[in-house]
């Protein structure tokens, strides 16, 4: 049985925004980082998210075609429904 301190990969993915924004409580951050220390897949995912944020942060709304903008809005609005 997993201890309360254990975090699943799914839970980490759901909390990654809070982690990157520094909005996580100290105990939750410790659980998050403990999982990262043991899971190379989640470390890779975190790095991919950081790279995505860095790349996307350079884009302006004007740089997107109307079709790309609409597609992104559709994905963001429906991501939890899938």
N, C-alpha and C positions, 0 to 999 in steps of 0.2 A: 504494500500500500504506500502511496506517495505521501510524503510529509507535507504539512501546510506550507512549508517554505518552497516546495517544488513548484515550478511553473512549466506549463506545457508550451509547445511551439505555437499552438493556436492562440493561447492567452498572450504570449509575447507579441504576436502579430497584431492583436487587437489593441495592445497598449503602446505600440511603437511611437505613435504620434505624441502621446503624453511624455514619453521618455525623451524624445528629440526636442520637445519644447521645454523640458525641465519642470514639468507640471506634476511630477510623480512624488508621492510621499517617500520619505527616506526608507522605510521598510520595504515598500513595493519596489523601489529602485534597486535595493539590495537583492531582492528575489530576481529581478529582471537581469541584473548583471551576473548573478550566480548562474542563471540559465545560460547566458551568453558564454561564460567561461567553459561550459560543458558541451555546447552545441555549435559546431562549425557551420551548420546550415543556417542557423539564426544569426550568427555573426556575419555571414555572407549577405543575408537578407538586409540586415542593418546597414551594411556598407552600400548595398544597392540603393536603399532608400536615401542615404546621405548623398550619393552621387546624383540621384534623380532630383532631389531638392535643389542641389547646386546647379544642375543643368536647367531645370525648369525655372528657377529663380531668375534666369537671364532672359527668359521669353517675355515679351509684352503681349497683351491681348491683341494688339494690332498685327503682330507677327503671325497670328493664326488665321487660317482661312475660315470662312463662315462654317464650312462643313466640318472642319476639325474641331472648332469651338462647340458646335452642336453635338458632335460625337462625344467629346469629353464631358459636357454637361449631362448627357444621357447616361454615361458610365457612372459618374459620381452620384447621380440621383438614384440609380438602380443597383449599386454594388452590393447592398445587404440583402436584396431580394433574390439574388442568385444562389 
